[in-house]
Amino acid sequence: MQNQNWRLFNRVIVVAAVTLLVVSFSTFAAAQGGDAVHAMYAAAPKEATNIKGVSIIADRPKGFNPLTATIQELGRYGLPPRPDQQADPRGYAKWARAMQALKSRPAAHLEAKPFSNVNLMLAKQQPAAAATSASTPTQLYSYNWSGVANVNNLKKWNNNQSFNYVQSIWNVPAAQPPFNACTNLITGNPPSAPGFYQATWNGIDGVTAGDVLQGGSLGYADCGGPADTGYIGWVEWYPSYPILQLDCSTNVACVVNAGDDFYVVTIGANSLKQYVFVEDITQGWGGLFELDYVSGPSLVGSSVEQIVERPGFDCDNNLCLAALNNFIDEFVVDAFALNGRGTSYYPGSQTTETWIVDMIDDGATQIISSVDGQGSHGIQGLESLWLESEGCAYTGGCTPIDPLP
């Protein structure tokens, strides 16, 4: 499956059209700070969900054709901007594939989960500082994240410099306990979070800011066997909301299976309303969600991420991390981000502002999820990212510490 998907996902830099003159998204963002795309979504008709402050953009009318729709019509129905077919034919082909696969919208119903994908939790011990240059990414260790972040030094929103757009496609990995964990009576992280979890997402903020806007997929497995394994799609703006499971009918999660292709676009602005588009291309459902600010910091645009995470649970007013499931390998492709000037950023960028983050176990004794060969060439190309589980998350199971030391 993975090799097939690598052949399917060719390298592409997506350039989205967002004006009547059909200029690129980068050009538009450079001129307007991305605000017009956000404004189109803000003006679109919406349906309130059962979660106060969260809405879903109104569904498309029967017979709606995104390939021939105007930019305004795409915005009205919460669809990602269309790349210019002439200037970016491969980007257009990717977008068209996702839009043609889109058959239904999730219901106006979400399930608030008792766990969250939270800010980057750096380990106390970091790699020894090495000689760096402008073409050397920064290596870090984290308790909860594995992946790549592009960062800046912003403390508040800046219309030119803040990150306001990030997108990516990934293949949902199979969820399973670490090999031999269950036979060794390691069953996850009780009492706060029994079982094994793995979330894949892209988002804005979370490295230096106190919030993170994100959307993605999540896989769960426990020692009960395949019948207990499950997958969901979700959106979140932490700390205003926890992970919000996407339902396709009331109290029934949208179908997600291992091997499904997820397409996620996260769009931010200097606003108390933010937007996340999530689509399961394989299952044919997707939609754009509006999340209102509730609490904590508002969006800064200080980082963009492509991340594998183990979520956090509240345990006696402390944050405890779920055990990571043995996802084996995970790949992210067609991944890029933009700031207000329209400057592009990639997981394969070679700068000190590109942070490569490996995940370690609670006791900081071993790496349990790593970025495998980040770079701008080869299979881990500029717009691609390959991650893998290892250490006790791969075999044996990790001994939890509640809360972290």
N, C-alpha and C positions, 0 to 999 in steps of 0.2 A: 504493500500500500504506500509506504513512504517513498520508495523509488519511483512509483508511478506518479505520485504527487510532485516530486521534484521535476520530473519531465513535464508535468502539466503546468507548473508555475514557473514560467520563464521570467527572467529578470526584467523589471519594469519600473520606471519612475512615473508615478501617476501625476498628471497635470490636469486639474479640474477646471471646467468652464463655469464661470459664475456671473457673467455680465451679458447684456444683450449683444455686445460686440463679439462674444465668444473668445475672450482672451483667456489665458491660462489662470488657474487658481493662484499660482505663485505671483504672476503679474498683478492680479487683482488684490491679493493680500498685501503686496508691497505698497499699493496705492491706498488701501482702505483699512489695513490692519485686520482683515478678516471679518470685520463687523457686519458687512452686508449679508454674508452667508448666515451668520448667527441671527441677524434681524429677520431674514426670510422665515427661519424656523420659529422665531418668537411670534411672528404675525400669523402663522399657520393655525388653522382650526385644530382643536385638541379635545381629547376625551379624558376626564379625570379618572385616575385609577383609585383603587381602594386605599392606597398609601397617600396620606395627606402630603401635598406638595409635589407629587409626581404625576405627570400626564403623559399620554401617548398621542403622537400626531395622528390626525384623522386618516382613515383608510382611503385608499385610492378607489375611484369609481370603477364599476365594471367596464372592462374594455380599455382601461388606461394603458397606454404604451409608453414606458419611460424612454425608449429609444428615439421617439419622435416628439416627446413632450418638450415644452419650453423650460428654460431655467426656472422661471417663476412657478411653473406647475410642479417641477421636481421638489422645489422648496416647500410648496404648499402641502405636499403629501409626505414630507420627511425623508426624501431619498437623497443619497450622497450626490454631490455635484458631478456632472458628466464630463469626462475628459474630452478634449478636442480630438475627433477621429482622424483628422489629417496631421496635426502636429504630434500626436501621441497615440499611434494606432494600437500598440500593445496595451497601453493603459486603458484605452477605450474598450478593447476586447475583454479585459478583466472585468471592468465595470459592467459591460453589457452582459457578460456571462452571469454575474451575480444578480443583475436586475431581471434578466429573463427567467432565472430560477425562482424569483420571489413570487410566490403564489398567495400567501396569506400573511396577515398581520397578527401578532400576539394579542390576547385579550387585554382589556383595561383592568387587569387583575395581576397583582404581584404578591409573592410570599416573602416577607421579611425573614431572613435567616438569622439564627443566633450566633453568627460569626461574620467577620469582616476581613477584607483585604486592606491592610493598614499601611502606614508610612514605613519607609525603609528603616529597619532596625539593625544598625551597624553593630558588629561584634566588637567587644572591647579590645581584642587583639587584631590588628590589621597587618597585612604584609609589610615587611620592611621597605621603607622608601627606597626606590631605585632611581638612577639617573633617568630623567624624563626629558622629552622634547615636545614640540608642538605636534609631532606625529606619533605620540605614544599614548594610548588610552590609559586610564587610571584603574588599577586593580583593587577591589575591595571585597571584604567578607561580610555577609549579613546572616542573621538568624532566620529571616523570613522570605527574602527575595533571591532569585537567580535570574540573570538576564542582563540587559544593557539599558542604560539611561543616558540621554543627552541632557546636559545641565548648563545653566547660566547662573549668574550671581544676583539675580533679582530678588528684592524683598517685597515688592509690590508690583501690581500689573503695569506693564509698559506697552502701549499700542504697537510699537515697532519691534521690540525685542522679546516680548512674551511669546511662548509657544502657544499656538491656538488651534492646531490641527495635527492629528496623528491617526494613521490607519495601518492595518496589517491583515494578513490572512494566515490562518494556521489550521493544522489537521489535529482534531481532538485526540489525544493519546489514550490508550486503554488504561483503565485504573485497576490496580491490584495491590494487595499488601506486599511488602518486601518479601522476597523469597525466604522461606523458612521462618518468618516472623511468627506466624500463627502456631506452628509446631513448637516454637520456643516460648509460647504463652505471652508474646508481646502483641497486644491487640490494639494499639493506638495510644491515645493519650487520656485515659480515664482519670478522674471522673468528668473533666471538663469537655472532652471531645473524643469519645471512643471512635475508632475507625481511622482511615487514612485518606487524606485529601490532597488535591492538586488543582490549582486555579491557573489558567493562562489568561493574560489580559494585556491590553494597551491602555495608556492613560496619560494624564497631565497632572503635574505636581506629585508630591510624595517623597521627594529626596530631601529638599531643604525646607519646603513649605509644610504646614501642618495638616494639609488636606490632600486628597487624591481623587480625581474624577476618572472613571474607568468603566470598561465593559468587557465581558469575556465569557469563557466556559469554565466549568468546574466538574471534576470527576471524583467520585467517592467509592471506596471499597472497604470491606471489613472481613473479619474471619468467618462470616456466615456463608461465604461462597458467592458465586456469580449472581445468584438471585438477589443479593443485597447490593450489588454494584449499581450505581446510578450516575447520571450526567444531567447538567442543567446549563442554560444560558442565563446571564444576569447582567444588571447594571448596578452602579454604586457611585455615590459621592460621599466619601468618608470625610469627617465624622457625622455629617448630617444624616446619612442613612447607612445601614449595614448592606450586605449583599442582598439584592432584591431579585429573587427568582422570577423569570419570565414564564407566565402561564399562557397557554393557548386556549383554555377555557377555564372557568372559575375553579380554582383549587386543583387544576390539572396542569402540570408543567409541560411546556413545549417539548416535543420529542427531540432528544439529542442522543446520538450514539457515538461510540468510539469510531474514529475514522471520518467523521463529518468534517466538512470544510467550514470554518467560521470566518466571517468578514466583519470587522469592527472598525468604526470610525468614531473618534472622540473629538468633539469640537468645543472649544472654550472661548470666552470673551470676558471683558471687564463688566461683569453682570452678576446678578443674583440668580440667574437662570442659566443652566448649562445643558448640553445635549450629547447623547450617546446613541449611535446607531449600531444595532447588533443583528446579524443575519446568519442563520444556518443555511448555507447554500445547498447542502445536500438534502435537507428536509424541506426547503422552500418556504420557510417562515422568516420574518424579520420586520423591524420597525424602529422608529426614532423616539426616544424618551426624553422628556423635559424634566429636569430635576431642579427644584427650587432650593435656595439656601435655607438651612435651618439653624445650624450651629457650627462653631469652630471657625477657623480661618476661611476666607473666601478664596477664589482661585487667584493664583499669582502668575502661572505660566513659567515657573522657574525650572521645570524639567519635563521631559517626555520619556516614556518607558515602554519596553517590550519585556514582559516579566512572566516567569513561573513563580508562584507563591504558595506557601502553606498558610491558610487563614488563621486569624487570632480569635480566641474566645475569651469571654469574661469569666474568670474563676476567682471568686471571693475578692472582687474589685481589683484584681490584677489581670494582666493580659497573659494568657497562656496560648502557645502555638500548637495547632493541630499537627499530628504526625504526617509526614509527607508520604504519599503513596509511591509505589514503584512504577513510574510512568515510562521507564526505559529511555525513550528519546522523544523529543519535541522539536518541531521546526516551525519557524515563523518566516514568512516570505512577503514580498511586495510591501515592505515596511518602510515608512518614511514619516517625517514630521515637518511642519512649517512654523516659522514665527511670523510676526506681523509684517515684516519686510518681504516675506515670501522666500526667505532663505531656507534651503532644504537641509535636513539632518537625517542620518541613517544609523541603524545599529552597527554597521560596519565602519563608521567614520573613525579616522585615525587621529584623534586629538586628545589632549588631557581633559577636555570637557566631556569626553565619552567615557562613561564609567562602566566597567565590566564587573558584575557582582556575582560571586559564587555563594551559595547557601551552605551554612554549616549547622551541625546538630546543636541541641540545647546546651550540651557541655563544652562546646567549642573544641571538640576533639578531632573532627573529621569533616570533610566536604561531603554534602549529601545531594547537591545538585549543582552542576557546573556548566558554564558556557564553554562549548567545545570548539575552540578555534575561531574566535571572532576576527573578522578582517574584511578587507574590501575586495578580495579576489578569491577565486576558487569556489567550492560548494558553499562556504560561508561568505557569500558575496556581500556587496555594499548594502543591499536591501534585505539580506537574509540573516537568520540566526538559528543556530543549532544548540540545543541544550540536552543534558542527559542526567538521569538519576545515578547516584553511585554511593559508595560507602554503605552505612547501615540502612539507608533508604532503599538500597538495591537488594541487599541480602541481610538477613538476621534481624532487622528491625532496630530502631533507635530507642534508647531508654529516655523517657521524657523527664523534664525537670519543670515543676510547677511552683511558682513562676520561674522565669529565667533568672539566672544569677545576676 
